[in-house]
Amino acid sequence: MPLVHIDLIEGRNPEQLKGMVKDVTDAIVKNTGAPAEHVHVVLNEMAKEHYAVGGILKSDEK
């Protein structure tokens, strides 16, 4: 059972998330031979206030 975790900053609409999950599932199926119904994808969306790069919160970027 392939299990894929994807961490991303919030802000994508439901259609974008559906497309991403479909594409990731298709890639796993293609490259592992696992049936799609066995591929699990977990999306973890973070608030911009909860993610920083180089000591700067994404919410503070201009």
N, C-alpha and C positions, 0 to 999 in steps of 0.2 A: 504494500500500500504506500505509494509515494505521498509524502506530506510536504507541502510547500508553504513556507511562511513568508509573507511580503509585508515589510514595514514601509509606510509612506506617510507623508504629511497630508492631512485632510484637505479637501477642496475639489475632489473629482466628483462628477455627478454619477448617479447610478448606472447610466448607460456606459460610461467610460470604465467603471469597475467591472461590469458584466463582460465587456469586450476583453479586458485584461485577463480576467479569470478564464474565459474561453480560450484565448490565445496561449496562456500558460498551460492549461490542461492539454490542449492539442500538442504542444511541444513535448510535454512529458510522455504522452501516448506515443508520439512519433519516435522518440529517442529511447524509450524503455520497453515499449510493447505492452505496458500496463493498460488494462481496460479503463476507459474514461470514468466509469462508475467507481473505480477504486482510487482515483486521484483526488486528494483533499487539498484545498487551497484555503489558507487562513490569512485574512487581511487585517492588519493592525494599523489603524489610522491614528496619527498623533496630531494633537493641536500644535500650531506653530509656536506656542509658548512652551512646549515641552520638548523642543528639539533645537540643538545649537550646533553650529559649525565654527570652529576657530574662536570659541568663547562668545559668539554672538547668537542670540536667539533668532530663529527665522522670523519671528514676529517683529523684531527690531530692524530687520533689513529694509532698505529703502527701495 
